[in-house]
Amino acid sequence: MPEAKISHADHTRWKKQQQPVRRTVSQICPPPRRPLTVADIRPGMENERLGVVRDSMFQNPLIVKAELGKPRERSCSLPGIDFNYGLYIRGLDGGVPEAIGHWHVLKQQPTCPQELTRNYIAMNRGAVKAGLVTAQEMSLYRRLNDIRINDQDDWHLKKEPPSVPPNMTFGIRARPSTPLFDLLQHRYQQLWVQEQKAAQKAIKLEKTHKMTLGKLYETRSTQLRKYKPPVMLDALWRMPHFQKVSAHLDTFPTEADRQRALKAHREEYAVRQGTLRMGNYTHP
């Protein structure tokens, strides 16, 4: 099947269709809208009026209404199309040809000589030697004998800059970086806990090594606190024909455990209630 041949005109037209459409500056940034006139008013518009209508009515911002779906019209009249906005600077240097063909060099302005400072010490000394002591006489003497300090003579008055080492760095030192690794590991918390433990240990050692001064006397309250009232052990009553019968049930594993339990019971016998002294709520 023969292939369809594409002409050069069709190829050019297809390339133009594929290229993006370039917009002009007036399309991207349209000029500001001019104020309305009587000729721009159409039936059904917001600014349609009855009676006598003048162009000056549409230049009053208090009267002009905004059209639906359109920006508000400006009531200020704008200059024509040929008007250029902005400040126009007229070139006085001649442009590029003048810069290439000529070279303007600024002339150095003559510098005025620096005025020397007055030597008040020498003038006061000379006035005192001449016998002038009042303020008026001193002022007249300074006018007649104006003594100045030479630059070579006032070297001792000028302070030389302090000697700075070559490796000196000026400014404020930067703050050291935050130790994030120690913060993530709670290093500061561990150090604080160790310091607290060391402080408590030191306090305990100080208390143990502390010597007691004088003799401690025991009062009646301390003696009564240590006193244990004696307990009278009464034998349990048993029936006569059961007195020689041994116990058939023994809950203690050994005899030593049994004696230890009886001893603890006798020590608490005085503070327990009940007939058998077995507890607070035990009844016979």
HELIX and SHEET records of a PDB file:
HELIX    1   1 HIS A    8  GLN A   18  1                                  11    
HELIX    2   2 VAL A   25  ILE A   28  1                                   4    
HELIX    3   3 VAL A   38  ASP A   40  5                                   3    
HELIX    4   4 ASP A   55  GLN A   59  5                                   5    
HELIX    5   5 GLY A   95  GLY A  101  1                                   7    
HELIX    6   6 TYR A  120  LYS A  129  1                                  10    
HELIX    7   7 ALA A  135  LEU A  144  1                                  10    
HELIX    8   8 ASP A  154  HIS A  156  5                                   3    
HELIX    9   9 LEU A  180  LEU A  184  1                                   5    
HELIX   10  10 ARG A  187  HIS A  209  1                                  23    
HELIX   11  11 ARG A  220  LYS A  226  1                                   7    
HELIX   12  12 PRO A  240  PHE A  242  5                                   3    
HELIX   13  13 GLU A  255  GLU A  267  1                                  13    
END                                                                             
